[in-house]
């Protein structure tokens, strides 16, 4: 027969804080948008010539689903922008 183990709530919270980690993908760290723009519409970083950002960090808000497909779309669009800029 198994017996329940009693653990103080503070110890549970401390364990979660020290050992837990998120399973979500960070987005918005280099977001596009109207406030404090870091990127132009071509995904170019302001103030750094020739640098583009083409990952989930450009999303202003996280999607309600998995970020994989939108991130692939961002990469595809960025590839088209790069090709267009070299013509």
C-alpha positions in Angstrom: 0.0 0.0 0.0 1.4 3.4 -1.0 1.3 6.3 1.5 0.9 9.9 0.6 3.8 12.2 1.2 3.1 15.5 2.7 5.2 18.4 1.3 4.9 22.0 2.5 3.4 24.2 -0.2 6.4 26.5 -0.1 8.7 23.6 -1.0 6.4 22.8 -4.0 6.5 26.4 -5.2 10.3 26.6 -4.8 10.7 23.3 -6.8 8.5 24.6 -9.6 10.4 27.9 -9.8 13.8 26.2 -9.8 13.1 23.2 -12.0 10.2 24.3 -14.2 10.4 25.8 -17.6 8.0 26.9 -20.3 7.1 24.8 -23.3 6.0 27.8 -25.4 8.0 29.5 -28.0 9.1 33.1 -27.2 7.7 35.6 -29.7 7.7 39.4 -29.9 11.2 40.0 -28.7 11.9 41.9 -32.0 8.4 42.5 -33.0 7.0 44.5 -35.9 4.3 47.0 -35.2 3.5 50.7 -34.6 5.1 51.1 -31.2 8.9 51.1 -30.8 9.6 49.6 -34.1 12.7 47.4 -34.2 12.1 46.2 -37.7 10.9 47.7 -40.9 8.2 46.0 -43.1 11.1 44.2 -44.9 12.2 42.6 -41.6 15.4 44.8 -41.6 16.7 45.8 -38.2 16.8 49.6 -37.8 20.3 50.9 -37.5 22.1 47.8 -38.7 22.6 47.6 -42.4 21.9 44.3 -44.1 20.5 42.5 -41.0 17.1 40.8 -41.2 15.2 38.9 -38.5 13.1 36.0 -39.8 11.9 34.0 -36.9 9.1 34.0 -34.3 10.5 37.0 -32.6 9.0 39.3 -35.2 5.4 38.3 -34.3 3.8 41.1 -32.3 1.6 38.6 -30.4 1.8 34.9 -29.9 -0.6 32.8 -32.0 -3.3 30.8 -30.3 -1.8 27.6 -31.7 1.6 26.2 -32.4 4.2 28.8 -33.7 5.9 26.4 -36.1 3.7 27.0 -39.2 3.7 30.8 -38.8 7.4 30.8 -38.3 7.9 28.8 -41.5 5.7 31.3 -43.3 7.8 34.2 -41.9 11.0 32.5 -43.2 9.4 31.9 -46.6 8.3 35.5 -46.9 11.8 36.7 -45.7 13.4 34.5 -48.4 11.2 36.2 -51.0 12.2 39.7 -49.7 15.9 38.8 -49.9 15.5 37.5 -53.5 13.5 40.6 -54.4 16.2 42.9 -52.9 18.9 41.3 -55.0 17.2 41.8 -58.4 
